[in-house]
Amino acid sequence: MAIIKVKVKPNSKQQLIKEETDGSWKICLKSPPVDGKANQELIKLLAKKFNVRKSEITIKSGCSSKNKLIELPD
């Protein structure tokens, strides 16, 4: 399993996934951070980007934070 660092920006006008120079990812989401909607959108975007199933992605830490650690399958 691979662990990636993600900085999430909810309530953005457009969806965006960008890899930063330090190896972390900046992800802009349209969903608000209410009732887990932003986390659901995040998992959906990452599944599409890395071509894995949504059920294979786990938020290891930072469920209610902008900075998250995400576990992806290798």
N, C-alpha and C positions, 0 to 999 in steps of 0.2 A: 504494500500500500504506500502511496505517495501522499505527503502532507504539503499543502500549499498555504501561503499566507494571503489573505484577501482583505482588502479595504472596500467596504460597501458604501455607496452613496444612494440612499433611497430617495424617492420623490423626484427623480430626474426627468427631464423632458424626453430623453431618448435612452435606449439601452446601449451599453458600451462595455466591452471587455478589453482591457489594455494591460499588457505585461510591463511592469516597471523595470528599471535598470537593476534593482536589487533582487530581482527574481520573484517579487510579490506581484499580485494582480490587483488592479483597480477596476471595480465593477460598478457601473451606474445602473440603477434599477428604476423602473417606472412606478412600482408598487410602494405604498406607504409602509412604514415599519409598525403595522398594526395587525394583531392576531396572527402573526407569523407569515403574512402575505409576502413580505420582502424576502424572507428565507425560502419560501416555496419558489418564487421567481428565480432566486439565486441558484437553487439546485437545478431547476429546469434549464437555465442558461448554461451552467457548467456541464450538464449532461450532454447538451447539444454540442458545445465547444470541444469537449474531450471524447465524444462519441462513446459514452457509457450510459447504462441505465440509471434513472433517477434513484432507484433503490440502492445502488452501489455507492452513492455519495453520502458522506456523513459530516455533519458540522461537529467537530471535536471540541471546540471551545468558542465562546463569543456569540452564543445564540441571540443575546439581546444587546450586542455591541456592534459597532461599525467594523472593528477589527476581528477577523475570524480565522480559525485554523480549520481547513477543509481536508478531509481524507478522501482520496480518489484511488480506485484500483490501478495497479500497474499495467 
